[in-house]
Amino acid sequence: MDTPAAFAGFPPSALAFYAGLEADNSREHWQEHRSTYENDVREPMLALLDALEDEFGEGRLFRPNRDIRFSADKSPYKTHQGALVGVGTSLGYYVQLSADGLRAGGGFRITGPGPTARFRAAVGAPSTGLELERLLTALRGKGFEILGEAVKTAPRGYAADHPRIETLRHKELMVVRDFGTPPWLHTRRALTRVRDTWRDARPLVEWLGAHVGTSEAPPATLSR
């Protein structure tokens, strides 16, 4: 594969592409605007990943097609472009572009009971659990939002009054910054903002790598 051009930002046409796809998520619309996706979304995202590779590792783009086999929503295309620099196939650093703008962060996604069980065991243990809470407090102070699927009650085996019950409810854990659509999104400064975000998230990703480990699932939704 040819080396991507140097990253110079995401052009306004990339945001317009996803706004149009939200309005008409059809194969006909996609084919008509495919060149915009290739030139203004995919290529800049590959260039961004290339610029970050030396520090964080090789990145992969998520496929633009949705997996509709088990979904009531049969719209064929995702309305965002995501990419992962992974410690495994679902643990690592994430960046996403959509009509709403730029989002970046890190963490792990649920792929089965094993990673969630290991995560909760580490959260429940005093030393590792307190370390994680300190990391999350620091990230909240830096403007990160804590995300991830969670149960509404105490998970089995943990008391409802556990001091870290809010974190224990999580099946997965991510931290993200939503940047929106500032003028710098269309410039090389976007690279700096993603890099700084990933550096801030690195202690959490390293904690998760040490205590949760890598995914049990194959990277079926990733491409390069």
C-alpha positions, 0 to 999 in steps of 0.5 A: 500500500502506498504511504498516505499523504501527510495529515493536513486535517479533515476537510469540511466536505468530510463532515458534509459527507456524513450529514448527507449519509445520515439523510440518505443511508442508501447504497445509491447515495453511497456509490454516488459519493464514494469518492468523497469518502475515499478522498476526504474521510478515509485517506485523511484518517489513514494519514492521521494514523500514520502520523501517530504510528511511531508513538502508539502503534499501527492503527486500523480503520473500522469498515464503513459497512454496518453489520445488519445481520442481527439488527432491526436497523437495516441501514447499510452504512455507519454514519461515522468513521472510527479507527483503533490503535489496539493493544488487542482487537478491542482495547486501545486508543480510538478516534472517530469522525462524523457529522458531529465532528471529532472524538478521541479517547481510549479504553476497552469494549466488551467482547465476552464475559472474560474481559469483564470478569477480569476488569471487575476483579481488578476494580474490586481489589483494593490496590488496583481498584483505588489506582483505577479510581485515581486515574478516572478522577484525573481524566474527568478533571481533564475533560474526559467523559466516562462511557461504557455499557453498564448494569443498573444494579450491583453485578453478581458477587459484589455488594451494592454498597461497595465503595467502587460500585459505580465502576464495578457496574461497567461491562466495558470502560472508555474515556472520550473527549468530544471536540465537535467541529472547531476550525482547527479540525480542518488543519494539522492541529487536529493531529496534535489534539488527538495525540495529546488525548491519547497521551492523557488516556495512556495510563488508563489503557496501560492499566486495562492492558495489565488487568483486563488483557486483550480481546477474545474476539477476532478483528472482523470489523477492522480493515486497513 
